[in-house]
Amino acid sequence: MTENFDRAPGAGRARIKPTSPGLADVGDGDANSVFNQREPLRQPRTSPPLTENNTNTSEAIGGESRRPSKPHQVIHNNSTPASKVKRVDSLVNTSILSANAPEFYPSSPPPYEESVSEDGSDGYYTETTLSELVEEFLSHLNSSPGSFENDIEHIANMLNSWVTTEETLQELVELLYTQSTVIPNFSYTGARLCNFLSHNLALSPARGNFRQLLLKRCQTEYEQRGVAVRGDAETQKKFHAYVLFLGELYLRLELKSAKGPPSRAEILLTALRELMNALFSNPVDGNLICAVKLLKLTGSVLEDTWKESGKSDMDQIVQRIENIVLDAQCSRDVKQMLLRLVELRSSNWGRVHAAAAADATPDNDPNYFMNEPTFYTADGTPFTAADPEYSEKYQEILDREDDYFPEADEENGNESSFNDEDEMDPEIEEAFEKFCLESERKRRP
């Protein structure tokens, strides 16, 4: 054991050669030189760029020269104050600005010229077309239907100045039909407008006047009824709008005759009957709802007209509705609508035939006291002329009014005693006379 302690430090130790492939063939001295090599210190960013002397020094210290890469040199050069000074000097030397230059005034813009189109008309204000004119006053009537009576004369005069040819008349018919079936809830106003124009539009060419062209346009849609009731949702929607417009047109369009009062268009009555048959032929919800709306609109007039001719068409329609309620696969809400329509027809379409005014009594006319006022007693109990004690209670009210408003002692009996308050007190009257005398004395010279 003492042998191990007597040896010198480091004695007996074998030097292990490096196993790294880069150092395997290097001797002891070479190995020491490799491990002792150091990279040159990186220059500070604020120092000037490396020179050849610095490069030689780094070669002497490290053995192998290491030059900084080109991008680093660019960064160092840009960050030095000397480069900034050189750049400013170059801008000053190449500048063409001068403090002695004359004053600069911007050139004035060219004079404004209104653009004129090739035909000589103003380019900004184009001429209004018939389509724009019709859409404008239809929009006005749709937003303010109450102004129809006041504006219709002006509209008719304006259209008479525009519609001077067969082409413009045909265009007007198409515009009115389209807008009356497209604008929601405009079929009533559109039918009234068509009726007025049919009597007041001056142009009446040989091919047909306004009313005849309008009926031809409606006939075009009428002939497509079989396809429309089985079409897609959009097609059915347009067809339903057409049906309701035709119902309004039947009620509003008047045919004047020299022999008697105006009458309705018989051709529209036949068309409405066939349109209802088409709607019932495909009993889906949309078609049935349209049929209900049409019958609520025109049911009473249609039934009266058919009864005058000895026809039972309304009975047939009601029977068909009852069969649809039992057999059709429509929704429950639509079936309820159909049943309520049948009830409405059984009550004579909601019409009540009151007794004649001369024969009306409280016993035979339930509306005998409808327009009588309602009175209240002193304790707040209401009563009307139908009350058995009406005369006594009404007399009490008259007596109570006499107590509140007693008549004056004047002969005419129209002035009340409250007018006595307008008389002045004697002292006030004396003071007022004295004031008037003093004022008159001061005004004198």
TABELZI-V485670 format. One record per residue. N is the residue number from 1. PHI is phi in whole degrees, -180 to 180 (999 if undefined). OMEGA is omega in radians with two decimals (NA if undefined). Layout:
BEGIN
N;PHI;OMEGA / N;PHI;OMEGA
END
This chain:
BEGIN
1;999;-3.11 / 2;-69;3.13 / 3;-64;-3.12 / 4;-69;-3.12 / 5;-84;-3.08 / 6;-86;-3.08 / 7;-76;-3.12 / 8;-72;3.12 / 9;-61;3.12 / 10;88;-3.13 / 11;-76;3.09 / 12;81;3.13 / 13;-95;3.13 / 14;-88;3.12 / 15;-78;-3.13 / 16;-88;3.12 / 17;-75;-3.14 / 18;-67;3.14 / 19;-96;3.14 / 20;-68;-3.10 / 21;-63;3.14 / 22;-78;-3.08 / 23;-117;-3.02 / 24;-69;-3.03 / 25;-99;-3.09 / 26;-98;3.14 / 27;-77;-3.09 / 28;-66;-3.12 / 29;-65;3.14 / 30;-66;-3.14 / 31;-64;3.12 / 32;-64;-3.14 / 33;-68;3.13 / 34;-68;-3.12 / 35;-71;-3.13 / 36;-87;3.13 / 37;-68;3.12 / 38;-132;3.06 / 39;-75;3.11 / 40;-65;3.14 / 41;-65;3.13 / 42;-71;-3.11 / 43;-70;3.06 / 44;-63;-3.11 / 45;-68;-3.11 / 46;-91;-3.11 / 47;-84;3.10 / 48;-66;-3.12 / 49;-62;-3.11 / 50;-64;3.09 / 51;-106;-3.12 / 52;-67;3.13 / 53;-63;3.10 / 54;-64;3.13 / 55;-65;3.12 / 56;-64;3.12 / 57;-62;3.13 / 58;-66;3.10 / 59;-69;-3.14 / 60;-69;-3.11 / 61;-81;-3.02 / 62;-93;-3.14 / 63;93;-3.08 / 64;-115;-3.08 / 65;-72;3.09 / 66;-129;3.14 / 67;-93;3.08 / 68;-66;-3.10 / 69;-69;-3.06 / 70;-64;3.12 / 71;-60;3.13 / 72;-65;3.13 / 73;-64;-3.13 / 74;-66;-3.13 / 75;-65;-3.13 / 76;-66;-3.11 / 77;-67;-3.12 / 78;-70;-3.07 / 79;-89;-3.10 / 80;-85;3.10 / 81;-63;-3.11 / 82;-63;-3.14 / 83;-67;3.11 / 84;-65;3.13 / 85;-64;3.13 / 86;-64;-3.13 / 87;-66;3.12 / 88;-62;3.13 / 89;-63;-3.14 / 90;-67;3.10 / 91;-66;3.13 / 92;-66;-3.10 / 93;-70;-3.10 / 94;-93;-3.10 / 95;-72;3.10 / 96;-109;3.11 / 97;-74;-3.12 / 98;-142;3.09 / 99;-72;-3.13 / 100;-95;-3.12 / 101;-68;3.13 / 102;-68;-3.13 / 103;-66;-3.09 / 104;-106;3.09 / 105;-119;3.11 / 106;-66;-3.13 / 107;-70;-3.13 / 108;-74;3.14 / 109;-68;3.13 / 110;-66;3.14 / 111;-62;-3.10 / 112;-73;3.11 / 113;-129;3.10 / 114;-71;-3.14 / 115;-75;-3.14 / 116;-121;-3.13 / 117;-72;-3.06 / 118;-64;-3.12 / 119;-83;3.08 / 120;91;-3.14 / 121;-86;-3.14 / 122;-67;-3.06 / 123;-74;-3.08 / 124;-86;-3.09 / 125;-117;-3.13 / 126;-80;-3.11 / 127;-71;-3.14 / 128;-71;3.12 / 129;-94;3.12 / 130;-64;3.13 / 131;-63;3.12 / 132;-65;3.13 / 133;-65;-3.13 / 134;-66;3.13 / 135;-63;-3.13 / 136;-68;-3.09 / 137;-77;3.02 / 138;-69;3.07 / 139;-64;3.10 / 140;-66;3.13 / 141;-67;3.13 / 142;-69;3.14 / 143;-81;-3.13 / 144;-133;-3.10 / 145;-65;3.13 / 146;-69;-3.14 / 147;-91;-3.08 / 148;-60;-3.09 / 149;-64;-3.10 / 150;-80;-3.02 / 151;-101;-2.99 / 152;-67;3.12 / 153;-65;3.12 / 154;-64;3.13 / 155;-64;3.14 / 156;-64;3.11 / 157;-64;3.12 / 158;-66;3.14 / 159;-68;3.09 / 160;-64;3.10 / 161;-78;-3.14 / 162;-93;-3.04 / 163;-84;-3.11 / 164;-124;3.14 / 165;-133;3.11 / 166;-65;-3.13 / 167;-66;3.13 / 168;-68;3.08 / 169;-66;3.10 / 170;-65;3.10 / 171;-65;3.12 / 172;-63;3.12 / 173;-61;-3.13 / 174;-65;3.14 / 175;-65;-3.12 / 176;-66;3.12 / 177;-65;-3.10 / 178;-63;-3.10 / 179;-68;-3.14 / 180;-70;3.13 / 181;-101;-3.12 / 182;-101;-3.12 / 183;-69;-3.13 / 184;-63;3.06 / 185;59;3.13 / 186;-107;-3.07 / 187;-64;3.14 / 188;-66;3.13 / 189;-66;3.11 / 190;-63;3.11 / 191;-67;3.08 / 192;-63;3.13 / 193;-65;3.12 / 194;-63;3.12 / 195;-65;-3.13 / 196;-66;-3.13 / 197;-68;3.13 / 198;-65;3.13 / 199;-104;-3.01 / 200;-123;3.07 / 201;-84;-2.97 / 202;-72;-3.03 / 203;-70;3.11 / 204;-143;-3.09 / 205;-73;-3.09 / 206;-69;-3.12 / 207;-73;3.12 / 208;142;3.10 / 209;-84;-3.06 / 210;-61;-3.10 / 211;-64;-3.13 / 212;-66;3.10 / 213;-67;3.11 / 214;-66;3.12 / 215;-67;3.06 / 216;-65;3.11 / 217;-65;3.09 / 218;-68;3.12 / 219;-66;3.10 / 220;-60;3.10 / 221;-73;-3.13 / 222;-63;-3.12 / 223;-70;3.13 / 224;-99;-3.03 / 225;-65;-3.12 / 226;-64;3.13 / 227;-81;-3.04 / 228;-67;-3.10 / 229;-70;3.11 / 230;-114;-3.14 / 231;-81;3.13 / 232;-74;-3.05 / 233;-63;-3.12 / 234;-67;3.12 / 235;-65;3.11 / 236;-64;3.13 / 237;-63;3.11 / 238;-64;-3.14 / 239;-66;3.12 / 240;-65;3.08 / 241;-63;3.10 / 242;-65;-3.12 / 243;-63;-3.13 / 244;-68;3.08 / 245;-66;3.12 / 246;-67;3.06 / 247;-64;3.08 / 248;-65;-3.13 / 249;-66;3.10 / 250;-65;-3.12 / 251;-78;-3.01 / 252;-101;-3.05 / 253;-75;-3.11 / 254;-112;3.08 / 255;-108;-3.10 / 256;-80;3.10 / 257;-138;-3.12 / 258;-76;-3.05 / 259;-89;-3.05 / 260;-160;-3.13 / 261;-70;3.12 / 262;-63;-3.14 / 263;-127;3.11 / 264;-90;-3.12 / 265;-74;-3.12 / 266;-66;-3.11 / 267;-67;3.11 / 268;-72;3.08 / 269;-62;3.10 / 270;-65;-3.13 / 271;-65;3.14 / 272;-65;3.10 / 273;-63;3.14 / 274;-72;3.10 / 275;-66;3.08 / 276;-67;3.06 / 277;-62;3.13 / 278;-67;3.13 / 279;-66;-3.14 / 280;-74;3.13 / 281;-70;3.07 / 282;-128;-2.97 / 283;-77;2.98 / 284;-92;-3.02 / 285;-59;-3.09 / 286;-62;3.13 / 287;-67;-3.14 / 288;-70;3.10 / 289;-63;3.10 / 290;-63;3.12 / 291;-65;3.11 / 292;-64;3.12 / 293;-62;-3.13 / 294;-66;-3.13 / 295;-72;3.05 / 296;-65;-3.12 / 297;-77;-2.98 / 298;-120;-3.01 / 299;-58;-3.09 / 300;-65;-3.14 / 301;-69;3.13 / 302;-63;-3.11 / 303;-66;3.11 / 304;-63;-3.14 / 305;-67;3.14 / 306;-68;3.12 / 307;-66;3.10 / 308;-63;3.12 / 309;-91;3.14 / 310;77;-3.13 / 311;-103;3.13 / 312;-116;-3.10 / 313;-64;-3.12 / 314;-68;3.08 / 315;-63;3.11 / 316;-66;3.13 / 317;-66;3.14 / 318;-65;3.10 / 319;-63;3.12 / 320;-69;3.09 / 321;-64;3.12 / 322;-64;3.09 / 323;-67;3.12 / 324;-66;3.13 / 325;-62;-3.11 / 326;-83;-2.97 / 327;-110;-2.99 / 328;-70;3.13 / 329;-95;3.12 / 330;-92;-3.09 / 331;-71;-3.11 / 332;-66;-3.14 / 333;-64;3.13 / 334;-68;3.09 / 335;-63;3.08 / 336;-64;3.08 / 337;-62;3.13 / 338;-66;3.12 / 339;-66;3.10 / 340;-68;3.07 / 341;-66;3.09 / 342;-64;3.09 / 343;-65;3.11 / 344;-63;3.12 / 345;-69;3.12 / 346;-67;3.08 / 347;-94;3.12 / 348;61;3.09 / 349;58;3.08 / 350;79;-3.13 / 351;-89;3.12 / 352;-120;3.12 / 353;-88;-3.13 / 354;-78;3.11 / 355;-70;3.14 / 356;-63;-3.07 / 357;-62;-3.11 / 358;-72;-3.09 / 359;-97;-3.07 / 360;-74;3.07 / 361;-137;3.09 / 362;-60;-3.11 / 363;-85;-3.06 / 364;-103;-3.13 / 365;-126;-3.13 / 366;-67;-3.14 / 367;-99;-3.06 / 368;-63;-3.11 / 369;-100;-3.04 / 370;-65;-3.06 / 371;-94;3.12 / 372;-76;3.14 / 373;-73;3.11 / 374;-107;3.14 / 375;-112;-3.14 / 376;-134;3.11 / 377;-78;-3.11 / 378;-64;3.12 / 379;-91;3.06 / 380;89;3.14 / 381;-82;3.14 / 382;-77;3.05 / 383;-156;-3.14 / 384;-128;3.14 / 385;-68;3.11 / 386;-77;3.14 / 387;-72;3.14 / 388;-60;-3.12 / 389;-96;-3.06 / 390;-61;-3.04 / 391;-64;-3.13 / 392;-67;-3.12 / 393;-67;3.14 / 394;-67;3.10 / 395;-67;3.09 / 396;-62;3.12 / 397;-65;3.12 / 398;-64;3.12 / 399;-65;3.14 / 400;-66;3.09 / 401;-67;3.10 / 402;-65;3.12 / 403;-69;-3.13 / 404;-76;-3.07 / 405;-128;3.13 / 406;-69;-3.14 / 407;-79;3.13 / 408;-81;-3.13 / 409;-83;-3.13 / 410;-66;-3.10 / 411;-67;-3.10 / 412;-74;3.08 / 413;72;-3.10 / 414;-94;-3.10 / 415;-97;-3.13 / 416;-91;-3.13 / 417;-73;3.14 / 418;-70;-3.14 / 419;-71;3.13 / 420;-65;-3.12 / 421;-69;-3.14 / 422;-74;3.13 / 423;-73;-3.11 / 424;-84;3.05 / 425;-68;-3.12 / 426;-57;3.13 / 427;-64;3.13 / 428;-66;3.13 / 429;-65;3.12 / 430;-65;3.12 / 431;-65;3.13 / 432;-68;3.11 / 433;-65;3.10 / 434;-64;3.12 / 435;-64;3.14 / 436;-66;3.13 / 437;-66;3.12 / 438;-63;3.12 / 439;-65;3.13 / 440;-68;-3.14 / 441;-67;-3.13 / 442;-70;-3.12 / 443;-74;-3.12 / 444;-74;-3.14 / 445;-72;NA
END
